[in-house]
């Protein structure tokens, strides 16, 4: 349901209506729902408006899609952690500073303060022997009567107090850590590095293969049903990608021109149409890989 007049009438030619779509997903390990949001430009047409011809679609940059998809990056952090942009230093530019701070002491200047320990030998040298004994006796009594540590009553007991007793840990399972989620829409580029048909192994037990159209737009590999790229059926993240191609895999699966794509989350087996496409896909997916001689 909406209350917008722009969606109740036909959109003028050359114009679009910008919609912001938001939704949330409840996850048990998160204290709050994970919110996703994206913008979408649409055009409202009349009921009797028909689809453009294929000839007109070839010269038009606009695609008519029955559905669309988007990729989001989900970042999970503990509640107490903060990102680098949230950290800031305390501004002390307006804080009052004393004169000693504003005018630092030179390296050659020293502050000399006479201490009581320096007075004591001088005082002893100026007093007679009887006076020295009295001074030593006075200092000894003062030291003996001096109290250190806690001034309260000290009670020696082997039984601890109830307040100081260590609580016995319960056998209940620990409370799981609640993570904070941050979502970000990953922008999609129209520039592709490589595109073409490949056979994808969908069931290793039954040795089932499916012919699909693949488009390489880093850092993702997009999967479509056909070369018109209207129906997207999957996306493979190329984070931590590694490519392997061996003769043993070809003999095991009975398909020529095989290569395996390993990522940080999954692995996929492909079959190229010929040897040239095999080396082309391997070099584009993993440019750092050294080709086999």
Secondary structure, DSSP 8 states (H G I E B T S, - for coil): ----GGGSS---TT--EEEEEEEEE--TTBSS-EEEEEEEEE----TT-----HHHHHT-S----S----EEEEEEEETT---GGG------TTS---HHHHS---TT-------HHHHHHHHHHTS-HHHHHHHHHHHHHHHHH---S--S-----SS--TTT-------S------EEEEEEEE---S--SEEEEEEEEEETTTTEEEEEEEEEETTEEEEESSTT--SEEEEEE-TT-EEE--HHHHHHHT-SSEEEEE-SS-EEEEE-SSHHHHHHHHHHH-TT-----
